[in-house]
Amino acid sequence: MDDFLSQPGPRKAVPQKPLQIAILGTGMGGLCMAAQLRRAGIDSFVMIEKEAEIGGTWRDNIYPGSGCDVPSHLYSFSFEPKTDWSRKFALQPEILDYMKHVTRKYGLRPFIRFNTEVEEARFDETAGLWRLRTKAGEEITANVVVSGTGQLNRPFYPNFPGIETFAGKAFHSARWDNSVDLSGKNVAVIGNGASAIQFVPEIAPKAKTLTIFQRSANWIVPKSDRPYTPSEQKWFARFPWLVKLHRLQIYLMLELNYLAFIKGSFFGKLFEKAAVNTMEEHVKDAELRRKLTPDYPAGCKRILLSNDWFPTMARKNVAVETSHIAKITPDGIVTEDGVSHPADVIIYSTGFEATHLLAPMKIVGRGNLDLNTVWAHGAEAHRGVAVAGFPNFFMLYGPNTNLGHNSIIFMIECQVNYIMQCLNALRSPKVRTIDVKKAAEDEFNRDLQADMQKTVWAAGCSSWYKTAEGKVTNNWSSFTMKYWWQMRYPDFAEYNLGG
């Protein structure tokens, strides 16, 4: 937890037994969990990483202009502040360097098993253990499993007719191919979300033509980015309290932004006005402005930050195509209006399979209960971290813990704090399993979904926040302060503690 919000309180001394903990993934969630275990003097854990290096989404998203839309000082751990961020909104290389610093400082690398992908995790009720089967056929056992795989790790690829016939180069923005030279090429970008608004302005000057195939317009507001001066970095390093104060200032400012996500909010209208004013300043063509103006309330889809999207849209070599894609041919894309758009390169900026959390892993709990079956109508969990019938299994950045207005790192620290206290209970000789009660989980989710109906996320537009049936499975429904309050301490009356 952040220092300015924590309430540590006295700890009751109890006899403790060792636990073997398996952490899945080495993104921000996995690193936070592992660092806190090390800070607590717990070394009986293993981190399982399917790739050859740490970093999660910040390892994978290396496209030009890749960066964070949360201010740097809040997109970092409260227990490991960085005083020399180069700018207000850090770019991908600096964020990845920070994650590698955390890995080094807390000595995490010896605990990581790289190039190891878990295919199945199955709870053995007799032994009270999780048995993890890797893709290589190896079995790893653990008392506790903590999933840090997050929501944005599996790129979504559309299935257009003829997609396999394309003769040029094609790749997803989250799997950027640096070997492809875009200079002088006809480039097609399918999608216009958070990744596209960062890389499109970077590649547009190189391309001969750049056509953006847009399903729906986004609300895009100015990004208050700037470099931190050497003097600011010096003061932050000299006076740690200044960093805490700066974090608090950013946190409170972002927390207020939640007001813009309430249906019919005046603050939402302010976001819309800022976006329209910026667009009108840079885009003079009336037809193009029409294409770039959303037809849904601000916040229903993710609000995006950019200073160079609209100037890029006004470039002569850039076109926005709103007719839906009919098929892909060897030399380009044909839209439903019958127009053929030549392309040498196709870049899929089509997001992630965000509502299929933990896939493609198979998670099996008590009585052969399959998590995919439990989540057939949309993922949900108790406080985003636990699911009934899956004892000693916890999630970071789980269902309904994504944000539209603040830092996910804050949410992850809340979750890690909560899980650490659950682990403390499990280290008692009298407790072998901790399993949330179905009634407690259901009550929590009924309240959450009722709150959700007050927000624009439950409005009519489609987004990666919700399932095809319209259930919002990704976002938290209120202020992060409310989540912190609920996550300060576990209420063990909500759990079955097994001996």
Secondary structure, 3 states (H helix, E strand, C coil): CCCCCCCCCCCCCCCCCCCCEEEECCCHHHHHHHHHHHHCCCCCEEEECCCCCCCCHHHHCCCCCCECCCCCCCCCCCCCCCCCCCECCCEHHHHHHHHHHHHHHCCCHHHEECCCCEEEEEEECCCCEEEEEECCCCEEEECEEEECCCCCCCECCCCCCCHHHCCCEEEEHHHCCCCCCCCCCEEEEECCCCCHHHHHHHHCCCCCEEEEECCCCCCEECCCCCECCHHHHHHHHHCHHHHHHHHHHHHHHHHHHHHHHECCCHHHHHHHHHHHHHHHHHCCCHHHHHHHCCCCCCCCCCCEECCCHHHHHCCCCEEEECCCEEEEECCEEEECCCCEEECCEEEECCCECCCCCCCCCEEECHHHCEHHHHCCCCCCCECCCECCCCCCEEECCCCCCECCCCCHHHHHHHHHHHHHHHHHHHCCCCCCEEEECHHHHHHHHHHHHHHHCCEHHHCCCCCCCECCCCCECCECCCCHHHHHHHHCCCCHHHEEEEC
